[in-house]
Structures are given as C-alpha cells and as structure tokens.
Amino acid sequence: MSAALWPVTRRIAQTLDTTNGTDPHEIAMRLLKVTEEAGEAAAAYIGMTGQNPRKGTTHTRRDVANELCDVIIAAAVALHAMTPAPPAVLEAKLHAAARRLHPRPLP
C-alpha cells in the first residue's frame, strides 16, 4: 500500500473538517462520495467495454484504474471520520479478508 495514502488522506480529511465541519450530514456526504466514485468507475468500465451502443468505446483500462484510485481515496478519507486509527482498521480488515480465502481445516 502506498506510504503516502494515510498522511495525504488525513490532510484531505482535516481540510474537509475545517471547511465543512464534522456534523452527521458532512460525514454522510463523505460516504456518498465513495458511492459517487464507484459509479464513475462502473461508468468507465462500461465505456471501456463499449456496452452502450449509442456511445461505443469511450474509456480505457487506464481510465478505469484511475477511477478505482478515486474510490480508494474517497473511502480512505471517509474512514478517517469513522475511526481514530484508519490504517489499523484497514489492515485488520485486509488480513481478515485474506484469511477467508484459505479453506478451513476439517474438524
């Protein structure tokens, strides 16, 4: 994971805190931003595959990758509002997800 992710997203979150506050509405907006970015990633994928015949192929794999990066950034910023230790929370979740990939031993 990028060493810059957490310091940069902390600065973004702090700027949002200062500019927009931290009331429940603002926190909801940060969560909705994740959804917005995910929608843009989906739209880019649709454009990459040419699934909309009216538009044709409009995006590249690089476009999709960039949109996915926006999803990750928005989620990291939102995570700062949910916990005082976002890196630890993500790391624990990441390891839990990896453990689910391995079959459990039979009793």
MIFI-686488 format. One line per field, with one value per atom (N, C-alpha, C, O): residue number from 1; residue in one letter; atom name; x, y, z. Coordinates in pm, whole numbers. Atoms other than C-alpha are relative to their C-alpha. Layout:
% residues N
nr	[NUM_...]
rest	[A_...]
atom	[CA_...]
x	[X_...]
y	[Y_...]
z	[Z_...]
***
This chain:
% residues 107
nr	[1_1_1_1_2_2_2_2_3_3_3_3_4_4_4_4_5_5_5_5_6_6_6_6_7_7_7_7_8_8_8_8_9_9_9_9_10_10_10_10_11_11_11_11_12_12_12_12_13_13_13_13_14_14_14_14_15_15_15_15_16_16_16_16_17_17_17_17_18_18_18_18_19_19_19_19_20_20_20_20_21_21_21_21_22_22_22_22_23_23_23_23_24_24_24_24_25_25_25_25_26_26_26_26_27_27_27_27_28_28_28_28_29_29_29_29_30_30_30_30_31_31_31_31_32_32_32_32_33_33_33_33_34_34_34_34_35_35_35_35_36_36_36_36_37_37_37_37_38_38_38_38_39_39_39_39_40_40_40_40_41_41_41_41_42_42_42_42_43_43_43_43_44_44_44_44_45_45_45_45_46_46_46_46_47_47_47_47_48_48_48_48_49_49_49_49_50_50_50_50_51_51_51_51_52_52_52_52_53_53_53_53_54_54_54_54_55_55_55_55_56_56_56_56_57_57_57_57_58_58_58_58_59_59_59_59_60_60_60_60_61_61_61_61_62_62_62_62_63_63_63_63_64_64_64_64_65_65_65_65_66_66_66_66_67_67_67_67_68_68_68_68_69_69_69_69_70_70_70_70_71_71_71_71_72_72_72_72_73_73_73_73_74_74_74_74_75_75_75_75_76_76_76_76_77_77_77_77_78_78_78_78_79_79_79_79_80_80_80_80_81_81_81_81_82_82_82_82_83_83_83_83_84_84_84_84_85_85_85_85_86_86_86_86_87_87_87_87_88_88_88_88_89_89_89_89_90_90_90_90_91_91_91_91_92_92_92_92_93_93_93_93_94_94_94_94_95_95_95_95_96_96_96_96_97_97_97_97_98_98_98_98_99_99_99_99_100_100_100_100_101_101_101_101_102_102_102_102_103_103_103_103_104_104_104_104_105_105_105_105_106_106_106_106_107_107_107_107]
rest	[M_M_M_M_S_S_S_S_A_A_A_A_A_A_A_A_L_L_L_L_W_W_W_W_P_P_P_P_V_V_V_V_T_T_T_T_R_R_R_R_R_R_R_R_I_I_I_I_A_A_A_A_Q_Q_Q_Q_T_T_T_T_L_L_L_L_D_D_D_D_T_T_T_T_T_T_T_T_N_N_N_N_G_G_G_G_T_T_T_T_D_D_D_D_P_P_P_P_H_H_H_H_E_E_E_E_I_I_I_I_A_A_A_A_M_M_M_M_R_R_R_R_L_L_L_L_L_L_L_L_K_K_K_K_V_V_V_V_T_T_T_T_E_E_E_E_E_E_E_E_A_A_A_A_G_G_G_G_E_E_E_E_A_A_A_A_A_A_A_A_A_A_A_A_A_A_A_A_Y_Y_Y_Y_I_I_I_I_G_G_G_G_M_M_M_M_T_T_T_T_G_G_G_G_Q_Q_Q_Q_N_N_N_N_P_P_P_P_R_R_R_R_K_K_K_K_G_G_G_G_T_T_T_T_T_T_T_T_H_H_H_H_T_T_T_T_R_R_R_R_R_R_R_R_D_D_D_D_V_V_V_V_A_A_A_A_N_N_N_N_E_E_E_E_L_L_L_L_C_C_C_C_D_D_D_D_V_V_V_V_I_I_I_I_I_I_I_I_A_A_A_A_A_A_A_A_A_A_A_A_V_V_V_V_A_A_A_A_L_L_L_L_H_H_H_H_A_A_A_A_M_M_M_M_T_T_T_T_P_P_P_P_A_A_A_A_P_P_P_P_P_P_P_P_A_A_A_A_V_V_V_V_L_L_L_L_E_E_E_E_A_A_A_A_K_K_K_K_L_L_L_L_H_H_H_H_A_A_A_A_A_A_A_A_A_A_A_A_R_R_R_R_R_R_R_R_L_L_L_L_H_H_H_H_P_P_P_P_R_R_R_R_P_P_P_P_L_L_L_L_P_P_P_P]
atom	[N_CA_C_O_N_CA_C_O_N_CA_C_O_N_CA_C_O_N_CA_C_O_N_CA_C_O_N_CA_C_O_N_CA_C_O_N_CA_C_O_N_CA_C_O_N_CA_C_O_N_CA_C_O_N_CA_C_O_N_CA_C_O_N_CA_C_O_N_CA_C_O_N_CA_C_O_N_CA_C_O_N_CA_C_O_N_CA_C_O_N_CA_C_O_N_CA_C_O_N_CA_C_O_N_CA_C_O_N_CA_C_O_N_CA_C_O_N_CA_C_O_N_CA_C_O_N_CA_C_O_N_CA_C_O_N_CA_C_O_N_CA_C_O_N_CA_C_O_N_CA_C_O_N_CA_C_O_N_CA_C_O_N_CA_C_O_N_CA_C_O_N_CA_C_O_N_CA_C_O_N_CA_C_O_N_CA_C_O_N_CA_C_O_N_CA_C_O_N_CA_C_O_N_CA_C_O_N_CA_C_O_N_CA_C_O_N_CA_C_O_N_CA_C_O_N_CA_C_O_N_CA_C_O_N_CA_C_O_N_CA_C_O_N_CA_C_O_N_CA_C_O_N_CA_C_O_N_CA_C_O_N_CA_C_O_N_CA_C_O_N_CA_C_O_N_CA_C_O_N_CA_C_O_N_CA_C_O_N_CA_C_O_N_CA_C_O_N_CA_C_O_N_CA_C_O_N_CA_C_O_N_CA_C_O_N_CA_C_O_N_CA_C_O_N_CA_C_O_N_CA_C_O_N_CA_C_O_N_CA_C_O_N_CA_C_O_N_CA_C_O_N_CA_C_O_N_CA_C_O_N_CA_C_O_N_CA_C_O_N_CA_C_O_N_CA_C_O_N_CA_C_O_N_CA_C_O_N_CA_C_O_N_CA_C_O_N_CA_C_O_N_CA_C_O_N_CA_C_O_N_CA_C_O_N_CA_C_O_N_CA_C_O_N_CA_C_O_N_CA_C_O_N_CA_C_O_N_CA_C_O_N_CA_C_O_N_CA_C_O_N_CA_C_O_N_CA_C_O_N_CA_C_O_N_CA_C_O_N_CA_C_O_N_CA_C_O_N_CA_C_O]
x	[85_0_90_197_-79_125_26_-65_-35_311_-63_-78_60_151_-150_-206_147_-210_-51_-135_58_-271_36_-52_-26_-84_-76_-126_70_-239_-150_-212_144_-592_-33_-142_22_-554_-5_-90_1_-470_-130_-187_126_-771_-114_-197_106_-996_5_-99_-13_-858_-47_-110_47_-922_-152_-216_147_-1279_-60_-162_48_-1323_-4_-103_-10_-1210_-99_-164_84_-1403_-148_-231_140_-1724_-53_-174_44_-1733_-2_42_2_-1791_-137_-148_134_-2164_-44_20_46_-2362_-23_3_22_-2456_132_140_-131_-2091_57_113_-49_-1998_-77_-18_81_-2285_47_51_-47_-2154_131_154_-126_-1813_-27_41_38_-1976_-62_-33_62_-2184_106_88_-109_-1862_60_98_-51_-1742_-91_-43_97_-2060_9_3_-13_-2025_122_114_-122_-1668_-13_37_21_-1770_-86_-63_82_-2037_82_60_-85_-1776_92_120_-81_-1557_-83_-35_88_-1853_-27_-27_25_-1929_121_108_-122_-1567_15_57_-9_-1578_-99_-66_100_-1898_54_40_-59_-1724_117_137_-114_-1417_-46_17_48_-1620_-94_-133_89_-1841_-141_-211_131_-2156_-115_-227_105_-2352_17_107_-17_-2404_-11_47_14_-2501_132_160_-125_-2164_123_222_-116_-1932_105_75_-111_-1593_51_96_-33_-1517_109_160_-98_-1272_104_84_-108_-950_14_-48_-29_-826_63_38_-63_-619_-106_-95_110_-937_-68_-97_65_-1095_91_45_-95_-780_1_2_1_-781_-127_-122_125_-1146_2_-50_-12_-1074_89_64_-83_-799_-82_-66_88_-1058_-90_-117_82_-1275_82_34_-86_-985_27_21_-27_-901_-123_-114_123_-1263_-33_-76_27_-1301_97_57_-98_-981_-33_-21_40_-1096_-120_-122_118_-1433_36_-22_-39_-1263_57_41_-53_-1086_-112_-89_113_-1431_-60_-138_61_-1518_86_36_-91_-1211_123_165_-123_-908_123_232_-113_-688_-33_-37_40_-784_101_58_-91_-461_-14_-14_14_-502_-130_-134_130_-869_6_-42_-9_-795_90_58_-91_-502_-67_-53_71_-712_-103_-116_102_-990_64_12_-71_-744_46_30_-44_-597_-118_-109_120_-945_-51_-91_45_-1040_92_46_-95_-723_-18_-8_22_-790_-122_-123_120_-1132_29_-48_-34_-960_54_46_-58_-794_-107_-182_99_-1008_31_147_-15_-1066_32_-18_-28_-922_-126_-207_113_-1174_16_128_-9_-1261_47_60]
y	[-117_0_123_124_-122_346_60_75_-64_504_137_189_-135_835_-2_102_5_712_63_153_-46_775_144_218_-141_1105_95_199_-87_1251_1_107_2_1132_64_118_-70_1260_151_221_-144_1605_39_144_-27_1587_3_93_7_1483_122_178_-118_1763_127_213_-115_2016_0_104_9_1890_31_99_-30_1902_151_204_-145_2265_76_170_-71_2372_-29_61_42_2172_-44_-62_48_2063_-151_-220_145_1717_-48_-151_42_1702_-123_-161_123_1393_17_-76_-23_1548_-6_-67_0_1606_-140_-179_138_1251_-81_-162_69_1123_37_-47_-44_1331_-71_-103_71_1166_-144_-199_137_824_-2_-91_-8_927_25_-19_-22_1043_-132_-148_133_682_-62_-119_55_575_72_8_-76_854_-48_-70_43_749_-142_-172_137_383_1_-77_-13_486_46_0_-47_669_-113_-122_115_356_-96_-148_88_149_59_-13_-66_405_-11_-33_12_397_-142_-162_139_17_-25_-90_13_30_66_11_-67_280_-76_-74_78_60_-121_-157_120_-242_31_-59_-38_-46_-52_-73_56_-176_92_44_-91_135_23_96_-10_104_143_176_-140_469_76_167_-71_580_-74_-11_77_297_-8_8_10_253_140_211_-138_569_10_119_-2_469_-109_-202_99_274_-67_-25_65_37_101_98_-102_328_91_128_-81_535_-72_-12_79_255_-5_12_4_223_133_135_-131_598_20_76_-12_586_-88_-48_86_293_65_52_-74_502_105_126_-98_774_-65_-5_73_514_-26_-5_30_412_125_122_-125_773_47_84_-44_863_-88_-38_90_554_25_22_-28_632_130_138_-127_990_-24_25_29_865_-82_-61_83_608_84_48_-90_891_52_80_-50_1007_-107_-76_110_664_-57_-124_59_575_89_156_-76_742_-72_-14_80_465_-67_-190_62_414_-101_-204_101_234_-135_-239_126_-25_-70_-193_59_-78_-66_-178_58_-133_-123_-224_114_-362_-123_-234_112_-578_-59_-181_46_-598_-72_-174_63_-680_-140_-233_133_-968_-94_-213_83_-1094_-48_-164_39_-1094_-106_-200_99_-1283_-135_-239_128_-1545_-74_-197_65_-1611_-73_-160_67_-1718_-141_-224_130_-2016_-92_-53_93_-2323_-31_-39_35_-2404_-148_-230_143_-2729_-72_-16_81_-3005_-33_-52_32_-3076_-141_-184]
z	[0_0_0_61_10_-77_138_219_-127_212_13_124_-3_116_28_63_-11_141_128_123_-127_509_34_78_-29_555_-93_-49_95_240_28_29_-26_316_135_152_-128_673_-25_31_32_531_-72_-43_69_299_101_99_-101_589_92_126_-87_808_-71_-9_77_532_-8_8_3_495_136_145_-136_873_24_76_-21_879_-89_-43_97_570_17_16_1_603_136_152_-131_966_6_-86_-21_1104_49_115_-44_1163_-78_-176_66_1061_-150_-228_143_726_-76_-183_68_636_-8_-111_2_732_-105_-177_102_517_-140_-229_131_226_-37_-153_27_260_-39_-126_39_246_-139_-219_133_-55_-108_-222_95_-225_-45_-161_36_-214_-105_-204_94_-392_-135_-240_124_-648_-79_-200_69_-727_-53_-161_48_-753_-126_-219_120_-1003_-119_-231_109_-1207_-49_-168_40_-1204_-85_-186_77_-1325_-138_-238_129_-1598_-90_-211_80_-1711_-54_-168_46_-1729_-113_-212_107_-1934_-127_-236_115_-2160_-60_-181_49_-2185_-81_-181_69_-2292_-115_-189_110_-2532_17_-81_-26_-2364_-39_-58_43_-2458_-150_-192_145_-2835_-53_-157_43_-2861_13_-65_-24_-2724_-53_-89_44_-2826_110_228_-94_-2663_30_-59_-38_-2469_105_131_-107_-2196_-20_-98_4_-2149_137_235_-128_-1880_97_217_-85_-1753_62_179_-55_-1714_115_219_-105_-1511_123_235_-112_-1298_75_198_-65_-1230_81_191_-75_-1126_125_229_-118_-894_106_226_-96_-736_72_192_-64_-673_105_209_-98_-497_126_238_-114_-274_83_206_-70_-189_77_194_-66_-113_121_224_-112_106_115_231_-105_295_72_195_-63_356_91_205_-81_481_123_230_-113_703_114_231_-104_889_90_207_-79_1004_90_180_-73_1143_112_202_-98_1346_17_-78_-18_1501_-56_-61_49_1355_-133_-140_128_988_-55_-108_54_888_70_5_-75_1164_-32_-43_33_1083_-138_-155_134_714_1_-62_-3_787_61_9_-63_1020_-96_-106_95_761_-117_-164_111_485_35_-44_-44_683_20_-11_-18_772_-135_-149_134_404_-59_-123_52_314_67_1_-71_581_-56_-57_55_425_-131_-171_125_104_21_-69_-28_271_57_147_-55_330_146_187_-141_693_14_-63_-22_825_50_123_-45_878_147_195_-144_1243_24_139]
***
